[in-house]
Amino acid sequence: MKISSITCPNCGASYEVAESLSAAGRPGRAECTICGAFLADWREPRLRAFRLIVAPENKYPRVPPSPPA
C-alpha cells in the first residue's frame, strides 16, 4: 500500500490517496468531491482510493510573513 496526499488545484481541499500495489484495479479518474475539479487520472490497472482530509472552509487562512524589523 502506498499512501500520498494531493490538494485540489481549484478549491484547495486536501485528500489522502491510498494506492494498492497488489490488488488489481482498472484505469480511472478522480474528481474533487467539493467542487468537482479534476484531481488525477491513471492508466495502469491499480486500485486507488481518495479520501477527503480537510475541506477548504476548515483550513487555516494563510498568514502573511511579518515585515522586517
LINBEL-V154888 format. One record per backbone hydrogen bond with DSSP energy under -0.5 kcal/mol. NH is the residue of the N-H (numbers start at 1). CO is the residue of the C=O. Records with the same first field share a line. If there is no record, write none. Layout:
NH: CO + CO
This chain:
2: 19
4: 17
6: 15
8: 13
12: 8
14: 54
15: 6
16: 51
17: 4
18: 49
19: 2 + 17
20: 47
25: 45
26: 46
28: 42
30: 40
32: 37
36: 32
39: 30
40: 30
42: 28
46: 44
47: 23
48: 46
49: 18
51: 16
53: 14
54: 14
58: 55
59: 56
64: 62
